[in-house]
Amino acid sequence: MELLGAATVVLLVCIACLLSFAAWRGRSGKGKMPPGPAPLPILGNVLQVKPKNLAKTLQKLSEEYGPVFTVHLGSDPVVVLHGHDVVKEALVDRADEFAARGYMPIGDRANNGLGITFSNNEEWLQVRRFALSTLRNFGMGKRSIEERIQEETEYLLEEINKTKGTPFDPTFMLSCAVSNIICSIVFGKRYDYKDKKFLALMSNMNNIFELMNSHWGQEKEHPNSSFHMKNLITSTFDLFTAGTETTSTTIRYGLLLLLKYPKIQEKVQQEIDQVVQRSRRPCVADRIQMPYTDAVVHEIQRFISLIPLGLPHAVTKDTHFREYVIPKGTTIFPFLSSVLHDSKEFPNPNEFNPGHFLNENGTFRKSEFFMPFSAGKRMCPGEGLARMEIFLFTATILQNFTLKPVVNPQELNVTPTLSGTGNVPPAYQLCALPR
């Protein structure tokens, strides 16, 4: 009887697999869903897609299935866009059709469809417009914000000075510095780096960012108006998480790379000394005269590819894309890392090389492949603020300190500890020696 029962289970599994395979064959191909590996019932493409190394997994699948392909995360199909041309075509050229936010369980649980990051439809449009106009009113892209950043750099330099050249982990120091910019905009005040409530907020945001980026971060009815207290609170928290953790993580990863490549750090310092000297703090206007530093900042963002898949999008209707049809509501992953690591645009893309953003004569080279903030209608609304912060914090730190690793630079590991939906640098310590 036990053998009969086992045989029955095996038979049922085989039948389920055959039915799943037949259904998959019927849904994919020209005029249908993009191709991809055959999914297992319920489990989807668990055998092909490795969440802990998602970017490399999808890179290999693109080599087999092309720039537009389908993978199944569980029973749900996800269309992956690989390469600059298809990402630009979807997010920029056909922005309206690909403007919806794709399904992210952690976002739905935490935000209930509210805020800026995970909302959709008219509510998203209203809240995003309100957030952008409010940030502009508070000075985003203007000198007043730049002055707030410069003021915060003084507090950061003071904290670094307290280390007296001994090894320290810069994680929370950088998180506090960047978060204080948002605090000064939203609350009109900054917080001391030792404030217990402030540190608790930093810790929570750091944990949330890591949760969202590990193993996909997965696993009410809306009121008619978008402008109500719960949505305001959610939108404010979105600004904090997006405006703190991503920027501070980028700077932290950048410092690690400068520890790894001391000659690049030295060259940045030479340019700072030539253009800014020591009598004043760096400002955004200096960026034009500091092409190498600007190139280093861009290369940090390109190299680390902080959010390699971007946040998921979804199609707003049945969409004819290339030679396929993508059903309404299907989740779309615009593979930003495939754009940032394009070998034709950036030779040897896996090498950290500021030359990727420099012309032969040493001037800065722009690239339309530079999309760490995504592109189109879902592009990060805080891009201008983030770019100012990354440049000013990095330049000011290097103006005042030479950064030294606690081990041989060649022994430093710059491989991200998480490579699901986000790349987080490994923990490290550094010594900041006053110049």
PyMOL commands that set and color helices and strands:
alter all, ss='L'
color gray80, all
select helices_A, chain A and resi 2-27+51-65+84-93+105-111+121-137+143-161+171-186+196-212+215-217+229-260+262-275+284-289+291-304+336-340+354-357+376-378+383-400+409-411
alter helices_A, ss='H'
color red, helices_A
select strands_A, chain A and resi 68-73+76-82+100-101+313-314+319-321+324-326+331-335+401-405+418-419+423-424+430-434
alter strands_A, ss='S'
color yellow, strands_A
deselect
rebuild
show_as cartoon
